Amino acid sequence: MAFIPIYDTNPLVNIKRPWVAWTLLAVNVVVYFAVEVHGIAGTPTHASVMSLGLIPAVFSGYAPSEYGLPDVVTLVTYAFLHGDFWHLAGNMIFLWVLADNVEDALGHTRFLIFYLLCAIAGGYAYVLTDPASAAPVIGASGAIAGCISAYLLLHPKAKMWVLVFARIPIRLSAVYVLGFWIVVQAASAIGGGDSEVAWWTHIGGLLAGTVLVVVMKQRGVRLFDRGSVAIRTAPAATGVAGKDEMRGPWQ
């Protein structure tokens, strides 16, 4: 990964704390350590991947489920499993840096729905690329990709600190950092990148995030850093109007 975002200077306008983003991050971490692994350096168990991961052949009806979990549920559960610690860390750092501002633009409840829908879209995109595949996909990258595209539409000019090649700190505009990430994902999906990465899951999440942020953002929130109106309600007495696998693809 050429650019690793570590911090942005984009303040919250409409919420005090990104409670949903923080909760999602905590759930991912708890699931990893409590359910998936035996020790910090562990790997996900076969049972957790095969029961909670998204397997296209099972989802599409080409193969039976070994664990009895409704196939449609795995469109969500796969997004809370990770292949190893660095897989988890890579996704969570993007969630930590970017999701607060997306939640700020959508509001708490809408952001939760947005996140889950992006995960579902990413998982479904993976299924569509090879419906008969027996390789499970796990990871939050579909949902994270949705947050990336949403953030880019909302705040392309926002400044963020990134580590270039995981070593050199530099401050860049979000459009360069996130735009580069999107180009890499698209090129890898079309050109056939690392076969252990579910590139089309990223694309599905990106597309979903692009559409959903437009239709789900709160009134008064504008795109492309054009400025937003704080969404608050003035006291009524003032008369002022309110403003508003086990080795399968890991993403």
N, C-alpha and C positions, 0 to 999 in steps of 0.2 A: 504494500500500500504506500503510494508515494506521499500522500498527505494524510496525516492523522490529526483531526481537530481536537483541541484540548480545552478551548475556552472561547466564548464569544462575548462581545461587549454590547449585546442587544438587550435592553431592559424590558421588563414586563410592563404592560400598560393596563390590562384589564383584569388580571388576577394577581393575588399576592404571592401564592406559592403554586408550583405545578404539581399538585398532589397526585394526579393520575399518572403522570410521567414517572414520578418517584416510586409510586406503587408498582407500576409495570416493571421498572428496573429491579426493585426488590424481589418481586415474584420470580423473575428470570434467574436471579442469583440464588434464591432459596431452592427453586426447582433443581438447579444444577447441582448444588452441594447436597441437598437432602434426598433427592430422588435418583439422580443419574449416576453419581460417582461414589467410589469408595476411596476417599482421600482426595487431596487437592490435585494430584497429578493423574487422577483417574480418567476413564473414558466412559461414555454412556453405556449402560447395560443393554444387552441384546433385547431383553423384554421391554424396556422403556422405549427403545427406538421402534421396535416392531409393533408395539401396541399404540403408542402415541405419535409416532412419526407418520408423515403422509406418504403412503405407498400408492402410486398411480394405478397399478394393476388391481389392487384391492378396491380402491375408490371407484374405478371404472367397471368393476365386476368381472375382470378377467381372472381373478384369483380370490379365494375365500380369506376372510380375516381369521387369524389364528387366536385372537384374544377377545373377540366379541364386541369391541368398542364400535359404536355406530360410525360408519365411514366418514360421514359429513363432519363429525366432531373433530376428526384429525386435521381438518382444514384450519383449525384454531390451535389445537394442542401441539402440533409440530413446531409452532412458532415460539414455544417456551422451552424447547430442548436445544442443547448445544453439544457439539462434538468434543470439544476440549476447552480448557480454560481460556486459551487465546481466542478461540472462536466466540466464546461468551464476551470476553473483554472487548474485542473489536466491535461487536454490535452495541454493547452497552455504552461505550464512550460516545458513539454517535447519538444514542438515545439521550444521554446526559447533556450533551452540548446543544442539541437541536430541538428536542421535543418540547422544552418549556415554552418556547416562543410559538410553536404550533398550537399547543394547548391554550396559550394566551389568546390566539386568534380565534379558536373554535369554542373555547369554554370547556369545562371539565368533562361533562357528559358526552358532548359531541366529539371530543378528542378521543375518548375511550372507544366510541363507535368507529371513528375514523381509523384508529390503530388496528382494530380487529378486522375491519373491512379490507384494509391494505394487506394484512396477513393472509386473509382469505383469497384475495385477488392474486397475490404472489403464489400461493399454493396451487390455485387453480391453473395459473399459467404454466406451472411446472407439469401438472397433470396433462394439459393439452399438448405439450411438446412430445410426450411419449406415453400414451395412456396405458400401454401394456408393460411398462417398466416395473420391475420388482425392487428397484433401488429406492429406499425411503429418503425423503428429504427432511432435514431438521434445521432449525435456526430462525432467528427473528428478522433476518435480513429483508424479507418481503415487507414487513411492517416498517422497518427502519428506512427502506427505500422510499416508502410513501412519505415518511417524515422529511426525507431529504428533498424530494421534489416540492413538497408543500413549503418548506422553509425557503427554498430557492425562489419560488413564486412570490412569497411574502416579503423576503428580505435579501434580495440579491446583492445589495450594497453593504450589508452588515459586515463589520470587520470581525475576523476571528483569528485566534492564534492557532497555528498548526505546527506539527513536527514534520519537516520534510525528510523523507527516508528514515523516519523514526528517530532522528537525531538533531536536526537543525530547526530551532524555533524561528518562526517568521509570521508576520501579521499580513493577512491577505483578505480580500473581499470574498464573501461567500460565493459569488458567481464563479470565481476561478477555482475554488476548492471543490465545491459541490458539482459544478459543471464538468470539471475534469473527471470526477468519480462517475458521473452519468455517462460520459463518452466512453470510458473504459468498460463499463458494464454493457453498453450497447454493442461495442466492437467485439467484446468477448462472446456475447450471446450469438451474434451473427457469424463471427469467425470461428467459433468453437474453441473457447478457452479451456482452462483446466477442467477436465471431466468430473472432478470431485466437487466442483462449485456449481450450484444450480443458478446459472446466470439468468434464465428466463423467469425465475422467481423474483429476481431483482427488477426485471423489466415490468412484470405484472404489478409489483408494488409501486413502482415509479408512476406508471400510467394511472393507477387508482388514486394515488396521492394527488396527482395533477388535477384530476377531475373533481375529486371530493373536496379539496380545499376551497375550490371556487364555489361549490354549492353549499358547503357547510360552515364557512366562515361567518362570524357574527356580523350583525349590522354595524356599520361604521368602520369595519376593518377593510383596508384597501391593499391591493397587491402592488408588487414592485417598489416597495419603500416609498409610496406616495403619501405616507402619513396616515395615521389612523385616529379616529375619535375614540376616546376612552368610553367604554360602555358602562355608564353609571346612570342611576335614576335619581333625579333631583327630588327633594321633598315636595310633596303635593302642594303645600301651603304657599310655595314660592310662585307657582304658576308657570315654572320653567319646564319645558318639555325634556324628557329623559334623553340622554345621549348614549346619544348612543356611541444406515445404513452402517447396519453398523458401518459399512463403508458405502454410504450413498452420498449423494451430493450434499455438502454442507454449505449453507449460504451465510 
